[in-house]
Amino acid sequence: MKTKNLVALALLVGIGAVLHAVIPGIFLGMKPDMMLAMMFLGIILFPDFKSVMILGIVTGLISGITTTFPGGLIPNIIDKIVTSLLFFGLFVSLKKFRGSIISVAVLTAIGTIISGAAFLTSAYYIVGLPGPFAGLFAAVVLPAAVMNTITMIILYPIALSVVKRTKLTSQSLAQK
């Protein structure tokens, strides 16, 4: 893995960490996870297994540390690793369509829903939930999916333009 790729991934994780830290908990200690959009963008720009694993682990740790959900560290780590691998698998399987803003938006929505389900399920078994699963899912996960999708629709073309202009990575561009 190249140093410039690690720096770019670190910047995305840093932006995601700030977004995650400043958004307040909105429903029973849960908050929309805007850090996911940055993780998904990193996977899209650097679609290799090592980058995906690094993103999943680091994003899980940072979102776990900045969560407002009681006992949310371990569920966040589990959630981000599972989500990063599933998102990567879906992204790779859509080889023909993955450069499209529509497919990126749909994948972001699906990835956010997967993340929310993984988080709530792992939290349920590890620390318990402060409310009903369906209520938490509807009040936090679904709005987060909408917010992350809108964020990705705005950020993806900008990030793609920056990557092309700076020749940051030839790997992801050759596959689009």
HULINWO-V855910 format. One line per field, one symbol per residue. ss: DSSP state (H for helix, E for strand, C for the rest). burial: I if it has 16 or more other ideal C-beta (glycine too) atoms within 10 Angstrom, else O. Layout:
# HULINWO-V855910
ss: ???
burial: ???
This chain:
# HULINWO-V855910
ss: CCHHHHHHHHHHHHHHHHHHHHCCCCECCECCCCHHHHHHHHHHHCCCHHHHHHHHHHHHHHHHHCCCCCCHHHHHHHHHHHHHHHHHHHHHHCCCCCCCHHHHHHHHHHHHHHHHHHHHHHHHHHCCCCCCHHHHHHHHHHHHHHHHHHHHHHHHHHHHHHHHHHCCCCHHHHCC
burial: OOOOIOOIIOOIIOIIIOIIIOIOOOOIIIIIIIIIIIIIIIIIIIIIOOIIOIIIOIIIIIIIOIIOIOOIIOIIIIIIIIIIOOIIOIIOOOOOOIIOOOIIIIIIIOIIIIIIIIIIIIIOOOOOIOOOOOOIIOIIIOOIIOIIIOIIOOIIOOIIOOIOOOOIIOOIOOOO
